Amino acid sequence: MLAKVPLSAQLCGMSDFVSAPAVTEAWQILDRLRANMRVTIKGKDEVIEQVLVCLVAGGHLLIEDLPGVGKTTLAYSLARSMDCSFSRIQFTSDLLPSDVTGVAIYDEQEKRFVFKKGPVFANVVLADEINRATPKTQSALLEVMDRARVTIDGKAYAVGDPFLVFATQNPVDYEGTFPLPESQMDRFLMRLHMGYPEAADELEILRSPRTNYDDIALNAVATSEDIIGLQALSQQVFIEDSVLEYVLKLVAATRTEAEFKAGISVRGGLALKHSAQARALLLRRDFVLPDDVQTLIVPVLAHRLALVRQSSDALEERRAITATLRRIVASLPVLV
């Protein structure tokens, strides 16, 4: 049950659900995760913040950018900062759905089929270059990303808890890529872009003796129980009705926008709400501000939208969607 009063009020005795030590410990865990990731990810504090927002909100993350800008390194930095199980799936055109989820194999000794779990059974799953696999293989992730389980021969198998799919992909107009279907894109809570580092940060990277992400040496600073606790706590961050109404107005505006083929679904509105709560917790607040919503509207909503007049240039279409979303934000007054 979501809290009806701010955490600060709860800490004063209005509710025993959240205690001051729990909130303080949550902030300390988030600070450790952020500092740990900064060791290998230089000059990308905003990206790190949004990755942690996605983690705390309990969603899945898609990083789309050019090859060689640090997408996989970012995923490794997050995974190795947590004492959780981790697996990497290199998506290729010949990858089969069973290579992802697992397969039932007949055991001669036991005289029955035995399910052999695939690499998706982990807390953090790196789906590297996900759009190099065929749509059939991409669809193998639909159920597990939505329900954290895999169904084989009518039997459901739970995956890790917490469970995060951290997918990377090259721009969709690159040779040898298959665009992710809308249903798959909608499973990702956020889509982020790395971009090139600043000159000073890139110089520091060049000076580093580390040559690739396999050389990343980070100590885990959080456990799986810590992450589960953070995710539960973020849902208790207070969000006032006027802020919820603001979220609804933004979502409704995308449904009447002539440039979009279709507006944001209810799932998208919930994603924006949960992400805003997670950002507030990350920034040491016990309540959501309209600024949280405005900051996250592009990473949370842009990948769920498509233009009526689609461009052959994926980057140009992405820019047009972003510009339209920002115009919508600028046109709606914030009354809270």
C-alpha positions in Angstrom: 0.0 0.0 0.0 1.4 3.4 -1.0 2.1 5.9 1.7 -0.5 8.7 2.0 1.8 11.1 3.8 5.4 12.2 3.1 8.2 10.0 4.6 9.2 13.0 6.7 5.8 12.9 8.4 6.1 9.1 8.8 9.5 9.6 10.5 7.9 11.9 13.0 5.7 9.1 14.2 2.7 9.2 11.8 3.6 5.8 10.4 5.9 3.0 11.6 6.3 1.6 8.0 9.4 3.5 7.3 12.1 4.3 9.9 14.7 7.0 9.8 17.6 4.4 9.9 16.1 2.7 6.8 16.0 5.9 4.8 19.5 6.9 5.9 20.8 3.5 4.9 19.1 3.7 1.5 20.8 7.0 0.8 24.2 5.6 1.8 23.7 2.6 -0.5 22.9 4.8 -3.4 25.9 7.1 -2.7 28.2 4.0 -2.7 26.8 2.7 -5.9 27.1 6.1 -7.6 30.7 6.6 -6.4 31.7 3.0 -7.4 30.4 3.5 -11.0 32.2 6.8 -11.3 35.5 4.9 -10.9 35.1 3.5 -14.5 32.5 5.8 -16.1 34.1 9.2 -16.4 32.2 12.4 -16.9 28.8 10.8 -17.2 27.2 11.7 -13.9 23.8 12.3 -15.4 23.8 8.9 -17.2 24.9 7.2 -13.9 22.0 9.0 -12.1 19.5 7.8 -14.6 20.8 4.2 -14.5 20.3 4.2 -10.8 16.9 5.7 -11.1 16.0 2.8 -13.4 17.4 0.2 -11.0 15.6 1.7 -8.0 12.3 1.9 -9.9 12.6 -1.8 -10.7 12.6 -1.3 -14.5 14.7 -2.5 -17.4 17.1 -0.2 -19.3 18.0 0.2 -23.0 21.2 2.1 -23.9 21.3 3.1 -27.6 24.4 4.6 -29.1 27.3 4.2 -31.4 29.8 1.3 -30.9 32.7 2.0 -28.6 31.3 4.8 -26.4 31.1 2.7 -23.2 27.6 1.0 -23.2 28.9 -2.4 -22.2 31.3 -0.9 -19.7 28.4 1.0 -18.1 26.5 -2.3 -17.7 29.6 -4.1 -16.2 30.2 -1.3 -13.8 26.6 -1.5 -12.4 26.7 -5.3 -12.3 30.0 -5.5 -10.5 28.9 -2.9 -8.0 26.3 -5.3 -6.7 26.7 -8.7 -5.1 24.2 -10.2 -7.5 24.3 -12.9 -10.1 25.2 -11.6 -13.6 25.1 -13.0 -17.1 25.9 -11.6 -20.5 24.1 -12.6 -23.7 25.8 -11.6 -26.9 22.9 -11.2 -29.4 23.6 -12.3 -32.9 21.5 -13.0 -36.0 21.8 -16.8 -35.4 20.8 -16.7 -31.7 17.7 -18.8 -30.9 15.1 -18.1 -28.2 16.1 -21.2 -26.4 19.7 -19.8 -26.2 18.2 -17.1 -24.0 15.5 -18.7 -21.9 16.8 -22.3 -21.7 15.5 -25.6 -23.1 14.0 -28.9 -21.9 16.4 -31.7 -22.6 15.5 -35.4 -22.2 17.6 -37.1 -19.5 18.3 -40.7 -20.3 19.0 -41.6 -16.7 15.9 -40.0 -15.2 13.8 -40.9 -18.2 12.2 -37.5 -18.3 12.7 -34.0 -19.7 14.8 -31.7 -17.5 14.8 -28.0 -17.9 18.2 -26.4 -18.4 18.1 -22.8 -17.4 19.4 -20.2 -19.9 21.5 -17.1 -19.2 18.4 -15.0 -18.5 18.3 -16.6 -15.0 20.3 -14.0 -13.2 19.8 -10.8 -11.3 21.4 -8.6 -13.9 21.3 -9.7 -17.5 23.3 -7.8 -20.1 21.6 -8.2 -23.5 24.5 -6.9 -25.6 23.6 -5.5 -29.0 20.1 -6.8 -28.7 19.0 -5.5 -32.1 21.4 -7.8 -33.9 19.1 -10.7 -33.1 16.0 -11.5 -35.1 12.6 -10.3 -33.8 11.7 -13.9 -32.9 14.7 -14.1 -30.5 14.0 -10.6 -29.2 10.5 -11.7 -28.3 11.9 -14.4 -26.0 12.4 -11.6 -23.5 8.8 -10.3 -23.5 7.5 -12.5 -20.7 10.6 -12.4 -18.5 10.9 -8.6 -18.7 7.2 -8.2 -17.8 6.7 -11.0 -15.2 10.2 -12.0 -14.1 9.5 -15.6 -15.1 10.0 -18.0 -18.1 7.3 -20.4 -19.1 8.5 -23.6 -20.8 6.1 -26.4 -21.7 3.4 -24.8 -19.5 5.5 -24.6 -16.4 6.7 -21.2 -15.1 10.2 -20.7 -13.7 11.0 -17.5 -11.7 14.2 -15.7 -12.5 16.3 -13.6 -10.2 15.0 -11.1 -7.6 15.9 -8.3 -8.2 15.8 -8.7 -12.0 17.2 -6.2 -14.4 17.7 -6.5 -18.2 20.4 -4.0 -19.2 20.3 -4.0 -23.0 22.6 -2.2 -25.4 21.9 -1.6 -29.1 23.5 0.2 -32.0 21.4 2.8 -33.9 18.6 1.0 -35.7 19.8 2.1 -39.2 23.1 0.3 -38.8 23.7 -2.6 -41.1 22.8 -6.0 -39.7 20.3 -4.7 -37.1 16.6 -5.5 -36.6 14.4 -2.8 -35.0 12.9 -3.8 -31.7 9.1 -4.2 -32.0 6.9 -1.7 -30.1 5.8 -4.3 -27.6 9.5 -5.0 -26.8 10.4 -1.3 -26.5 7.5 -0.8 -24.1 9.0 -3.3 -21.7 12.0 -1.0 -21.1 11.4 1.6 -18.4 14.0 3.9 -19.9 16.2 4.5 -22.9 19.4 6.4 -22.5 22.3 7.6 -24.7 25.9 7.7 -23.7 27.4 10.2 -26.1 31.0 11.1 -26.5 32.9 12.1 -23.3 34.3 15.6 -22.8 37.9 16.1 -23.8 39.3 16.1 -20.3 37.4 12.9 -19.4 38.5 11.1 -22.6 42.1 12.1 -21.9 41.8 10.4 -18.5 40.4 7.3 -20.2 43.3 7.3 -22.6 45.7 7.4 -19.6 44.1 4.4 -18.0 46.0 1.1 -18.3 42.6 -0.7 -18.6 41.9 -1.7 -22.2 38.4 -3.2 -22.0 35.5 -3.9 -19.6 36.9 -7.3 -18.7 39.6 -5.5 -16.7 37.1 -3.7 -14.5 37.9 -4.3 -10.9 35.2 -3.1 -8.6 34.2 -4.3 -5.2 30.5 -4.9 -4.6 29.0 -2.2 -2.5 25.4 -3.5 -2.3 23.6 -6.8 -2.0 20.5 -8.1 -3.7 18.6 -7.5 -0.4 19.8 -3.9 -0.5 18.4 -3.4 -4.0 15.1 -5.1 -3.1 14.8 -2.8 -0.1 15.6 0.3 -2.3 12.9 -0.7 -4.8 10.3 -1.2 -2.0 11.2 2.1 -0.3 11.0 4.1 -3.5 7.3 3.1 -3.9 6.7 4.8 -0.6 8.0 8.2 -1.7 5.2 10.7 -1.5 3.7 12.0 -4.7 1.0 14.6 -4.3 -2.2 14.4 -6.2 -1.4 17.6 -8.2 1.8 16.0 -9.4 -0.1 12.9 -10.4 -2.5 15.1 -12.3 0.5 16.8 -14.0 1.7 13.3 -15.1 -1.7 12.5 -16.5 -1.9 15.8 -18.4 1.5 15.1 -20.0 0.4 11.6 -20.9 -2.9 12.8 -22.3 -1.2 15.5 -24.4 0.8 12.8 -26.2 -2.5 11.1 -27.2 -3.9 14.2 -28.9 -0.5 15.2 -30.5 -0.9 15.2 -34.2 2.7 14.3 -34.9 2.5 11.0 -32.9 1.0 7.8 -34.3 -0.3 6.9 -30.9 0.0 8.3 -27.4 1.5 7.0 -24.2 -0.2 4.0 -22.7 -1.2 3.5 -19.1 2.0 1.5 -18.6 4.0 4.5 -19.8 2.3 6.8 -17.3 3.0 4.4 -14.4 6.6 4.2 -15.6 6.9 8.0 -15.4 5.4 8.0 -11.9 7.7 5.2 -10.5 10.8 6.8 -12.1 10.0 10.1 -10.5 9.7 8.5 -7.1 13.0 6.7 -7.6 14.7 10.0 -8.6 13.4 11.7 -5.6 14.8 9.0 -3.3 18.2 9.1 -5.2 18.3 12.9 -4.6 17.6 12.5 -0.9 14.0 13.7 -1.0 10.9 12.1 0.5 8.5 13.7 -2.0 8.3 14.0 -5.8 8.6 17.4 -7.5 7.4 18.4 -11.0 11.1 18.7 -11.9 11.5 15.0 -11.4 8.8 14.4 -13.9 10.1 16.9 -16.4 13.7 15.5 -16.2 12.6 12.0 -16.9 9.9 12.5 -19.6 12.3 12.0 -22.5 14.2 8.9 -21.2 11.0 7.3 -20.0 8.6 8.2 -22.8 10.5 9.0 -26.0 11.2 5.3 -27.0 7.4 4.5 -26.6 6.4 7.0 -29.3 6.6 7.0 -33.1 6.0 9.8 -35.7 3.1 9.7 -38.1 5.6 10.7 -40.8 8.4 8.4 -40.1 11.9 9.4 -41.1 14.3 7.1 -42.8 17.0 8.6 -40.5 16.4 7.0 -37.0 18.5 9.7 -35.3 16.4 12.5 -36.9 13.2 10.8 -35.8 14.5 10.5 -32.3 15.3 14.2 -32.3 11.9 15.1 -33.6 10.1 13.1 -30.9 12.3 14.6 -28.2 11.6 18.1 -29.5 7.8 17.4 -29.5 7.9 16.1 -25.9 9.8 19.2 -24.7 7.3 21.4 -26.5 4.5 19.6 -24.7 6.2 20.1 -21.3 6.7 23.8 -22.1 3.1 24.3 -23.1 1.6 22.7 -19.9 1.5 24.9 -16.8 2.8 23.3 -13.5 0.1 23.9 -10.9 1.2 22.2 -7.7 
